[in-house]
Each structure stands twice: as structure tokens, then as C-alpha cells.
Amino acid sequence: MKSASFRRLSGQRFRTFLSVLRTSSPTIRKHKEKKTMLISQIKEKQLTDELIDRLLYQGIEDTGERADCILVLGSTKASNYRVPKAVQAYKDGRAGKIMLCGGVIREYPEGAATEAEHMEKTALALGVSKEDIILENSSENTIENILFALIELQRAFWLNKVKRVLLVTTACHMRRSLSIARYLFPAHISVIPCPANDTYTRRDNWMTTPEGIMRAKSESMNLIRCVQNGVFPDFEI
């Protein structure tokens, strides 16, 4: 059970966060220019709620465009959140193929399977045709998800014929994933974000629980370290 002090703290953080969102409206922004900074220059001690929001969520929107393939990145709970989001896009006619990425073998209630294999079971149960599923069964992290997906796209479509992919991962994980994909994919392929909401790290609730705060801060630092290590170019927020 949460303590009264944490509930008060969570309430204060949430009210502060809502205040930040309100004061970021276009009518107020024209009177007050927001200071920008390079990702590489951000220190962990600078990670306020406002800065985390800008780092992870600001400006990332699904345009609703159609694509050649839906690319779903792997994780332990990808079947719970990411696969249903991808299947909905598939059923909406936004793409005719779904690629499921992840070669890490995990123990599931049904037995051991790779992340991609477990996601395939969920996708099939949700009504996706087996012939419309592409498995990427070798990658072990986000960067490898993207790199190995390129090989599978080449085998399934020929890369020169791919114009757009729909990238599905959790909202908190999208900035880093999108930055990696847009840097590594050929310039002629547009990568469209299609973020899925999980339990703890939605844009409107991550600051209300210890789990959400921990995950958002951890992902922010992962993003910063990727820039510092040259995984993708630095940029301003």
C-alpha cells in the first residue's frame, strides 16, 4: 500500500506536470521562448518532469499513414501492449504485413520461446494471418531489432521497394527507437511512429508511481547515452 506521503508527492508531481503542459500552449509560447539544449549535454540531475516529457514524448505523433510493413520491437511484455497496437493497425488496413522482432529466449506460461515467437502466438490469436507475419528471431536489443529488421525487409520485399514502415513500441521507448531507425534505415524509407501505451509509462501517468518514474528516468538516460556513444546524431529538444 502506498504511504500518505507518497500519495501527496505523486499528487504534487502530477499537478506540476499538468501545469507545465498548460503553460506550453501555443498562446503562451509566443510570449516566452523555450530554452533548448542538446541531448548530449543533459545530466541526470537535470531530469525534471518537464525535461523528461520533452525527451521522451514531445512531438511524437502517429500520422495515420499507410505503410509497407508494421515493425514491432521486442520486450518481455511486448505481447501485452505492442502486439495489440500492431494488430489494430493491421486490421485498419495500414499495412499488410507485420514483422515481430526479438530473439531473446524467455520463459512464458506456455513454455520457453523467443520474444518474436511469443508475439506471433498473440498475433495469430488476435486474427492475423500466419502468411502476413514475418519473424525476426535473432536480435537481442533495440539496436539489433532495427538492424536485423532491415535484413528481413530485404528478404520479404527488397529494400528498394519499401517506402514506409510503421514502428510499434511503447510510448516511453519510442524516441530512442525512432531515432535509431531513422538513422540506420535507408533515406528513402520513412519511419512512422505508432506508440503503444503500457500500464506505467503513458505520457499522462508516468510521474504518478515509483515504477513509472524509475522507468522514465532510466529510458531518458538510455537516450542520452545513445547520443553520447554515437548510436545516432545529437539533436536539440
Buried (B, 14 or more C-beta within 10 A) or exposed (E): EEEEEEEEBBEEBBEEBEEBEEEBEEEEEEEEEEEEEEBBEBEEEEBEBBBBBBBBBBEBEBEEEBBBBBBBBBBEEBBBBBBBBBBBBBEEEBBBBBBBBBBBBBEBEEEEBBBBBBBBBBBEEBEBEEEBBBBBBBBBEBBBBBBBBBEBBEEBBEBEEBEBBBBBBBBBBBBBBBBBBBEBBEEEBBBBBBBBBBEBBBBEBBBBBEEBBEBBBEBBBBBBEBBEEEBBEEEEB
